[in-house]
């Protein structure tokens, strides 16, 4: 299943030049401030590095913006949005902490049912 701690995605996507969303957070900031942001709506801009459609009734995206280190640089997002690897997206949704889907699939942070806007 995508976005699990067991294995991080690593598509070769150019992450240079991604500007922080106005009034939003970088992905590194989301991880660094996760305790304060849990349950709150956050907005991040990044590029899709992995996309898996229609798993457990939703689409799974991995978004990176070039910030953070291994373990804090990849944000898992679920959404109805259809995107492509390499797309720049603006993601907005409530941040959930310590999501456990069972069978060993857990997420430190995840944005579920996010609004995802494709940017050019």
C-alpha positions as CSV (number, residue, x, y, z in Angstrom):
1,X,0.0,0.0,0.0
2,X,1.4,3.5,-0.8
3,X,2.6,5.9,1.8
4,X,3.4,3.4,4.4
5,X,6.4,3.6,6.7
6,X,7.7,0.4,5.3
7,X,8.9,1.9,2.1
8,X,9.1,5.5,1.0
9,X,8.5,6.3,-2.7
10,X,11.3,7.8,-4.6
11,X,10.3,8.8,-8.1
12,X,12.8,10.9,-10.0
13,X,11.0,14.3,-10.0
14,X,12.7,17.7,-10.2
15,X,11.8,19.4,-7.0
16,X,13.7,22.6,-7.7
17,X,11.9,26.0,-7.6
18,X,8.9,24.9,-5.6
19,X,7.6,28.0,-3.7
20,X,6.0,27.6,-0.3
21,X,2.2,28.1,-0.5
22,X,1.0,31.5,0.6
23,X,-0.1,31.1,4.2
24,X,0.9,27.4,4.0
25,X,3.7,25.2,5.2
26,X,6.6,23.3,3.7
27,X,6.5,19.6,4.0
28,X,9.5,19.8,6.4
29,X,7.5,22.3,8.6
30,X,4.5,20.0,8.6
31,X,6.6,17.2,10.1
32,X,8.5,19.5,12.5
33,X,5.3,21.1,13.8
34,X,3.1,18.0,13.5
35,X,2.0,18.0,17.2
36,X,0.7,21.6,17.0
37,X,-0.8,21.0,13.5
38,X,-2.6,17.7,14.2
39,X,-6.3,18.0,13.4
40,X,-5.8,21.4,11.8
41,X,-6.2,22.3,8.2
42,X,-2.8,22.8,6.4
43,X,-1.9,23.8,2.9
44,X,1.3,22.7,1.1
45,X,2.6,23.0,-2.4
46,X,4.7,20.3,-3.9
47,X,5.1,17.8,-6.7
48,X,3.5,14.4,-7.0
49,X,6.2,11.8,-6.8
50,X,3.9,8.8,-6.6
51,X,0.2,8.2,-7.4
52,X,-1.9,5.1,-6.8
53,X,-5.5,5.4,-7.9
54,X,-8.5,3.7,-6.2
55,X,-7.0,1.9,-3.3
56,X,-9.4,1.4,-0.5
57,X,-11.8,3.7,-2.3
58,X,-9.5,6.7,-2.7
59,X,-6.5,8.0,-4.6
60,X,-3.1,8.0,-2.8
61,X,-0.5,10.7,-3.6
62,X,3.0,11.2,-2.3
63,X,4.0,14.9,-2.4
64,X,7.4,16.4,-2.0
65,X,8.7,20.0,-2.1
66,X,12.4,19.5,-1.7
67,X,12.4,20.3,2.0
68,X,13.1,17.8,4.8
69,X,15.3,14.8,5.1
70,X,14.5,11.1,4.7
71,X,11.4,10.4,6.8
72,X,10.3,14.1,6.8
73,X,10.3,15.0,3.1
74,X,7.4,12.9,1.8
75,X,3.7,13.7,2.6
76,X,1.1,11.1,2.0
77,X,-2.3,12.5,0.9
78,X,-5.6,10.8,0.0
79,X,-8.0,12.6,-2.3
80,X,-10.5,12.1,-5.1
81,X,-8.2,14.1,-7.4
82,X,-6.6,12.5,-10.4
83,X,-3.0,13.6,-10.9
84,X,0.1,12.5,-12.7
85,X,3.7,12.0,-11.4
86,X,5.5,15.3,-11.7
87,X,2.4,17.5,-11.4
88,X,2.7,20.5,-9.1
89,X,-0.2,20.6,-6.7
90,X,-1.6,22.7,-3.9
91,X,-2.9,20.4,-1.2
92,X,-5.3,21.5,1.6
93,X,-6.8,19.4,4.3
94,X,-6.8,18.3,7.9
95,X,-3.6,16.8,9.2
96,X,-4.1,13.4,10.9
97,X,-1.4,12.1,13.2
98,X,-0.4,8.4,13.9
99,X,-2.9,6.9,11.4
100,X,-3.0,3.1,11.7
101,X,-4.6,1.2,8.9
102,X,-3.8,-2.2,10.4
103,X,-1.5,-4.9,9.0
104,X,1.5,-2.8,10.0
105,X,0.6,0.2,7.8
106,X,1.0,3.4,9.8
107,X,1.5,7.0,9.0
108,X,3.1,9.6,11.3
109,X,1.3,12.3,9.3
110,X,-1.3,12.1,6.5
111,X,-3.8,14.4,5.0
112,X,-7.0,12.5,4.2
113,X,-9.7,13.6,1.8
114,X,-7.7,16.6,0.7
115,X,-8.6,19.2,-1.8
116,X,-5.9,19.0,-4.5
117,X,-5.6,21.8,-7.0
118,X,-3.4,21.2,-10.1
119,X,-1.0,24.1,-10.8
120,X,0.8,24.9,-14.0
